[in-house]
Amino acid sequence: MRAYDAVTGAVLWTFNANRTFETINGVVANGASFDGAGPVVVGDMLYLLSGNSGFVGRPGNVLLAFKIGK
C-alpha cells in the first residue's frame, strides 16, 4: 500500500502487508494482495483489508488499522 502526495505525486508512506501478523486473539493472520475495497479513513484511523484475492493475487485474512498522525 502506498500513500501519495496529491499535488506532487511523491510517495509519502508505504506498507508491505505480504507477511504474517501477530493478532490480538491469537488467530493466524496472513497479509497478501490489496485488490478488494479500498482504504477507509474514519477520524484519525486508516483501515484496509489485505488478502482479498480475486482473479489474481494471493489470498489472506488481515484487517489492518493505522493511527494517522504526524
C-alpha positions in Angstrom: 0.0 0.0 0.0 1.2 3.5 -0.8 0.0 7.0 0.0 0.9 9.7 -2.5 1.0 13.5 -2.2 -2.0 14.8 -4.1 0.0 17.7 -5.5 3.4 16.4 -6.3 2.8 12.7 -6.6 5.6 11.9 -4.2 5.3 8.7 -2.2 4.5 9.7 1.4 4.2 6.3 3.0 4.4 2.6 2.1 3.4 -0.6 3.9 4.2 -4.1 2.8 1.4 -6.5 4.0 2.8 -9.6 2.3 3.7 -11.3 5.6 2.3 -13.0 8.8 0.9 -10.8 11.5 0.6 -11.2 15.3 -3.1 -10.8 16.2 -4.9 -9.8 19.4 -6.9 -13.1 19.5 -4.1 -15.4 18.5 -5.6 -16.5 15.2 -3.1 -17.0 12.4 -3.3 -13.9 10.1 -1.6 -13.6 6.7 -1.4 -10.4 4.7 -1.3 -10.6 0.9 -2.8 -8.8 -2.1 -4.7 -5.5 -2.0 -7.5 -6.0 -4.6 -10.8 -5.6 -2.7 -12.4 -2.5 -1.3 -10.1 0.5 -1.0 -8.8 2.0 2.2 -11.2 3.7 4.6 -10.4 6.7 6.8 -12.5 7.4 9.8 -11.4 10.2 12.1 -7.6 9.7 12.7 -7.7 6.0 11.7 -6.9 4.3 8.4 -8.4 0.8 7.8 -7.6 -1.6 4.9 -8.1 -5.2 4.1 -5.1 -7.4 2.9 -5.7 -10.7 1.3 -8.8 -10.1 -0.8 -7.7 -12.4 -3.6 -10.0 -12.2 -6.6 -8.9 -13.2 -10.1 -5.2 -12.7 -9.3 -3.1 -12.2 -6.2 -2.5 -14.1 -3.0 -5.3 -14.7 -0.5 -5.1 -13.7 3.1 -7.2 -12.6 6.1 -6.0 -9.4 7.6 -7.8 -6.2 8.6 -5.1 -3.5 9.2 -5.7 -0.4 11.3 -3.3 2.5 11.4 -3.5 5.7 13.5 -2.9 8.7 11.3 -0.8 11.4 12.8 2.3 13.5 12.4 
